[in-house]
């Protein structure tokens, strides 16, 4: 075993005999472009709504619920897709989230939420993951579109103005603290703080 | 001729009734004939303020002065109570659910909202700015009675 490793190390460690330096440099560059591009293309492909709802777990449960909310259908016709809220936009954060999502691939293979009953059973846990994520990153995915700086409170209802001035602008609370269940149905909220 | 024949009387009644029936258009909410599709009225926005609307009579469930679109009220969650519950009113500044809602059907007070009063929108509703389809002649009790102070003076 050790001999085998030693032999490979020798091959890697010795200069190239048959290929020119230019070929290796340019070839490496071209291969790098192809692999990097391919990686990012594949990454972006998993970052589309079409990809998400290609699984029945997402299409029949959470996507069906999204359809009746303001994030799917509204007066201006601008809408949020799954990754807009569930995948960070920054590259490093995105890769970190995608690594976490390998757990979801496991769940898909073993049918963790393959039926409606299983999904409903697991809904609170799944929701808590998302609440914890948004709480810890100060509702980053909300803020990608909704910026407090651009909020014109004169265009908001008196109730909204009061709540935003008291809790959002002071930084006392973040979006997800009050706006749970705006895009999907809520799980059983008994025991969740601030809920009955 | 001592008496109008019965058949003539009957004919006269039918004629008069028919004329009356034809003269008065039938009251209906339908704007077009039943076999034609009528244009749907525009949906107006919900009123969305924080101003209480006074009740029209003491037992009236207060109307909701704000928009409640998308508020989930089911066995899992009650969005209304996340502001109007007793423990939440301090932070939200919303009026507390009436104490009568803590009472079960035997008149016993419970620790939280009674299950029979849990579904808020059974009685409380938001308002849209629309013309009433059917008029009504309801008169507020205060308007109906003569001025209270003058009555006491008498």
Boltz contact constraints between the chains, C-beta under 6 A:
constraints:
  - contact:
      token1: [A, 157]
      token2: [B, 48]
      max_distance: 6.0
  - contact:
      token1: [A, 158]
      token2: [B, 49]
      max_distance: 6.0
  - contact:
      token1: [A, 158]
      token2: [B, 50]
      max_distance: 6.0
  - contact:
      token1: [A, 159]
      token2: [B, 50]
      max_distance: 6.0
  - contact:
      token1: [A, 159]
      token2: [B, 66]
      max_distance: 6.0
  - contact:
      token1: [A, 181]
      token2: [B, 72]
      max_distance: 6.0
  - contact:
      token1: [A, 186]
      token2: [B, 72]
      max_distance: 6.0
  - contact:
      token1: [A, 186]
      token2: [B, 76]
      max_distance: 6.0
  - contact:
      token1: [A, 186]
      token2: [B, 77]
      max_distance: 6.0
  - contact:
      token1: [A, 187]
      token2: [B, 76]
      max_distance: 6.0
  - contact:
      token1: [A, 188]
      token2: [B, 76]
      max_distance: 6.0
  - contact:
      token1: [A, 189]
      token2: [B, 77]
      max_distance: 6.0
  - contact:
      token1: [A, 195]
      token2: [B, 82]
      max_distance: 6.0
  - contact:
      token1: [A, 196]
      token2: [B, 78]
      max_distance: 6.0
  - contact:
      token1: [A, 196]
      token2: [B, 81]
      max_distance: 6.0
  - contact:
      token1: [A, 196]
      token2: [B, 85]
      max_distance: 6.0
